[in-house]
Amino acid sequence: MINLKTDKWTINNIDTILFDKDGTFIDLHYFWGKMTEMRVEEIIEKFNLSKDLFPKLCIYLGYDISKGEMLHDGITAMYSRPVIIEIFCKNLNDLGIKITENDIEKIFDHVSKVFYENMSEYTKPIESAIDFIREVKAKGLKTGIVTSDAKESTLLTLKHFQWENLFDVVIGRESTKETKESGAPVKLALELLKSNPENTLMVGDAPMDFIAAKNGGVNQTILVSTGQIDENTLMQTSEFTTTSLDNIEIY
């Protein structure tokens, strides 16, 4: 068991930590910015759309190309992939573009395949988070990833950075029929780790991570503002927030 504290809060008796991926230990703006650009480029090409739509479609997916940042209130920050596809499809239909959710799903899958073949170009770690994960792992804690990204893609990321030994389980969007927000992925992680939710902590960068944990029976979630959302906004969701995981003392 470990305890964690900052100058604002303390969490005691933790033996398991579940981590979100993007925005938590992977630089979200760089990663999802490039992913979004590639998705929009393929949609424009496949459906013979005007290239002038590129900035607008990126905004629909929550990415501001003028700033090179994911929007804190964009759909990528707020929802899991099935909901993102549903909303994005409606946005496109409203523009008169005849596209289905299945079309978008196939495009997203193809882009992901190409993206991960060139992972080293697009993926940057958040070093303070990796240091934190290494520290808790060295203290014997059980660790897992609960992400709305694909499990296969996540495993490729771990292999690329040689992080396989840092996580005991990986739960991706295809690991359960239900979405991340439902709590089912967190429950599955707890089951595989044989962990008690009372001694488990979730670490993420968005309210969705808090909701996923709570619905999975985990009542303590640290939200870190290394993703799309600033700490003041995160404080409205969780009492445990920080600007960086290296602000946390582990003892």
Secondary structure as GFF3:
##gff-version 3
##sequence-region A 1 251
A	DSSP	beta_strand	2	5	.	.	.	ID=ss1
A	DSSP	beta_strand	10	14	.	.	.	ID=ss2
A	DSSP	beta_strand	16	19	.	.	.	ID=ss3
A	DSSP	alpha_helix	28	46	.	.	.	ID=ss4
A	DSSP	three_ten_helix	51	53	.	.	.	ID=ss5
A	DSSP	alpha_helix	54	60	.	.	.	ID=ss6
A	DSSP	beta_strand	63	64	.	.	.	ID=ss7
A	DSSP	beta_strand	69	70	.	.	.	ID=ss8
A	DSSP	alpha_helix	75	78	.	.	.	ID=ss9
A	DSSP	alpha_helix	81	94	.	.	.	ID=ss10
A	DSSP	alpha_helix	101	117	.	.	.	ID=ss11
A	DSSP	alpha_helix	119	122	.	.	.	ID=ss12
A	DSSP	alpha_helix	127	138	.	.	.	ID=ss13
A	DSSP	beta_strand	142	146	.	.	.	ID=ss14
A	DSSP	alpha_helix	151	161	.	.	.	ID=ss15
A	DSSP	three_ten_helix	164	166	.	.	.	ID=ss16
A	DSSP	beta_strand	169	171	.	.	.	ID=ss17
A	DSSP	three_ten_helix	173	175	.	.	.	ID=ss18
A	DSSP	three_ten_helix	180	182	.	.	.	ID=ss19
A	DSSP	alpha_helix	184	193	.	.	.	ID=ss20
A	DSSP	three_ten_helix	197	199	.	.	.	ID=ss21
A	DSSP	beta_strand	200	204	.	.	.	ID=ss22
A	DSSP	alpha_helix	207	215	.	.	.	ID=ss23
A	DSSP	beta_strand	221	224	.	.	.	ID=ss24
A	DSSP	alpha_helix	231	234	.	.	.	ID=ss25
A	DSSP	beta_strand	240	242	.	.	.	ID=ss26
A	DSSP	three_ten_helix	245	247	.	.	.	ID=ss27
A	DSSP	beta_strand	249	250	.	.	.	ID=ss28
###
